Amino acid sequence: MIKWIQNLFSSAKTEENIDYMKKYLIVGLGNIGAEYVNTRHNIGFKVLDFLAKKEGLSFETVKLGALAEYKFKGRTFFLLKPNTYMNLSGKAVKHWMDKENIPLENILVITDDLNLSFGTIRIKPKGSDGGHNGLKNINLVLNTQNYTRFRFGISDQFKKGQQVDYVLGDWDEEEKAKLQERLEMSSEIIKSFGTAGLENTMTSFNGK
């Protein structure tokens, strides 16, 4: 009888661990406000908006951001757009990571990257902030760089002293024409991260 009860609790604990590992926090970095919607710096928001629209999801205004819940192949993806502005993104990431009890290895942060040509994908399990203020704050608040980041290349085609205007500027016509296909791929990356795992996702998508 005692052994049966022990097995029952052991089984419940295992089930709890499985559920815990099937939850993912997908964070798209960006700035709130109509003036930022179509800017290069807001690609994180744009990727999540694209996936939500494709899957018929709605974002709900929640503490420190907007959140949509996406269920796919037994996994639950929490799609988070922080409303803290880019430089304080870490506060929202930490809050929802703790609230939903999501392990660090199940966090994916989507951000723009000036060092990659337009639309180039780079997924890494850890790394420095690379001068990105959103990542810098997340590193500071989480006190670690060991979380997966999905960098979306926006290129560095700007004149000296015009970086801010470029990053906070709209996509040009050539970029807009190619963006749809890149957003489709980005949606697949999110799903692959939760179902195929980080290593397989890196192998399948890095450099494409």
VENHUWO-V716408 format. One record per residue. N is the residue number from 1. OMEGA is omega in whole degrees, 0 to 359 (* if undefined). Layout:
n = {N;N}
omega = {OMEGA;OMEGA}
//
This chain:
n = {1;2;3;4;5;6;7;8;9;10;11;12;13;14;15;16;17;18;19;20;21;22;23;24;25;26;27;28;29;30;31;32;33;34;35;36;37;38;39;40;41;42;43;44;45;46;47;48;49;50;51;52;53;54;55;56;57;58;59;60;61;62;63;64;65;66;67;68;69;70;71;72;73;74;75;76;77;78;79;80;81;82;83;84;85;86;87;88;89;90;91;92;93;94;95;96;97;98;99;100;101;102;103;104;105;106;107;108;109;110;111;112;113;114;115;116;117;118;119;120;121;122;123;124;125;126;127;128;129;130;131;132;133;134;135;136;137;138;139;140;141;142;143;144;145;146;147;148;149;150;151;152;153;154;155;156;157;158;159;160;161;162;163;164;165;166;167;168;169;170;171;172;173;174;175;176;177;178;179;180;181;182;183;184;185;186;187;188;189;190;191;192;193;194;195;196;197;198;199;200;201;202;203;204;205;206;207;208}
omega = {180;180;179;179;179;179;179;180;179;179;179;181;179;179;179;180;179;179;180;182;180;178;183;176;180;186;174;182;180;177;178;179;183;183;182;190;185;181;180;183;184;182;178;176;185;178;181;177;180;180;181;180;181;183;178;181;176;175;178;177;183;179;176;177;174;188;173;181;183;179;183;178;177;178;174;179;174;181;187;171;181;177;185;192;189;188;180;184;184;181;180;180;182;182;184;174;180;184;182;177;183;181;183;182;179;178;177;181;182;185;175;180;180;185;179;178;186;174;179;182;174;180;182;182;179;178;180;181;179;181;181;185;178;178;180;180;177;177;182;184;180;181;177;173;187;173;185;175;179;182;180;184;176;180;183;183;179;180;181;179;183;183;182;179;181;182;181;178;179;174;176;187;180;178;180;181;183;188;183;181;179;179;176;180;180;177;179;179;180;180;180;179;182;185;182;180;185;184;180;180;178;180;184;190;183;177;182;*}
//
